[in-house]
Structure formats: C-alpha cells, structure tokens
Amino acid sequence: MLNIIVFDDRKSIAHLILGFIASRLKLIIPVFGVFIIYEAVETVVKIRKHGEPGEIVKMDFISDIFEFAFGVMLGELFSFL
C-alpha cells in the first residue's frame, strides 16, 4: 500500500502557490506541463544520484502533483468569490 503524505516539506507551499497562480492567470495546462517535466527530472535525479528507494520517490511525486492540483482548486474557488 502506498501512503501519501501531503505538505511534508517547504517545497509543498511553492507547489500550492504555483498551482494557485497558474489558475488565476488561466495558464493551468502550460504550467502543469512544465511542472510535470520538472517533477519527472527531479524523480530521476533522486533515484540515480541519491539512490532513494522507489516507493519514497513515488510518494513524493504523487504528493507534489496533489499539492499543485490543490493550489489550482483554491485558485478556481477564489475566482468565483
């Protein structure tokens, strides 16, 4: 079973803010594309350079995407207020 911990480091706030800003500027798809590429490269570097176990890297990858998506959700929510 894969346990995902969200908002577990300082980068988490940056992911949330990035998602919020992307939502407010209506650039969700381009920013999300760049974000996914960045996360994929970060994941490969973590596995190859630091030798982190695959399960931990998967959890970080999924939680980072969730944090970005949560920021997008908040941006869309505040756009209706």
C-alpha positions in Angstrom: 0.0 0.0 0.0 1.2 3.5 -0.9 0.8 6.1 1.8 1.0 9.6 0.6 2.0 12.5 2.8 0.9 15.9 1.5 2.5 19.2 2.6 5.6 17.4 4.0 8.3 19.9 3.1 8.9 23.5 2.2 8.6 22.9 -1.5 5.0 21.9 -0.8 4.0 25.6 -0.2 5.7 26.5 -3.5 3.7 23.8 -5.3 0.5 25.2 -3.8 1.3 28.8 -4.7 2.4 27.8 -8.3 -0.9 26.0 -8.8 -2.8 29.0 -7.4 -1.0 31.5 -9.6 -1.4 29.2 -12.7 -5.1 29.1 -12.0 -5.5 32.8 -11.6 -3.6 33.6 -14.8 -5.5 30.9 -16.7 -2.3 29.1 -17.6 -3.0 25.8 -16.0 -2.2 23.5 -18.8 1.2 25.0 -19.9 2.3 25.4 -16.3 1.2 21.9 -15.4 3.2 20.5 -18.4 6.3 22.3 -17.2 5.7 21.2 -13.7 5.3 17.5 -14.6 8.6 17.7 -16.7 10.4 19.2 -13.7 9.0 16.6 -11.3 10.0 13.8 -13.7 13.5 15.1 -13.9 13.7 15.6 -10.1 12.4 12.0 -9.6 15.1 10.5 -11.9 17.8 12.5 -10.2 16.6 11.4 -6.8 16.8 7.7 -7.9 20.1 7.9 -9.8 22.1 10.3 -7.8 20.9 9.9 -4.3 19.8 6.2 -4.5 16.5 6.8 -2.8 14.1 3.9 -2.8 11.4 3.8 -5.5 8.5 3.8 -3.0 9.6 7.1 -1.4 10.1 8.8 -4.7 6.7 7.7 -6.0 5.1 9.1 -2.8 6.9 12.4 -3.3 6.0 12.6 -7.0 2.3 11.9 -6.3 2.1 14.3 -3.3 3.7 17.1 -5.4 1.1 16.7 -8.1 -1.6 16.7 -5.5 -0.2 19.9 -3.9 -0.2 21.6 -7.3 -3.8 20.4 -8.0 -4.9 21.7 -4.6 -3.4 25.1 -5.5 -5.3 25.1 -8.8 -8.5 24.2 -6.9 -8.1 27.1 -4.5 -7.4 29.5 -7.3 -10.6 28.4 -9.1 -12.5 28.6 -5.9 -11.4 32.2 -5.2 -12.1 33.2 -8.8 -15.8 32.6 -8.1 -15.9 34.7 -5.0 
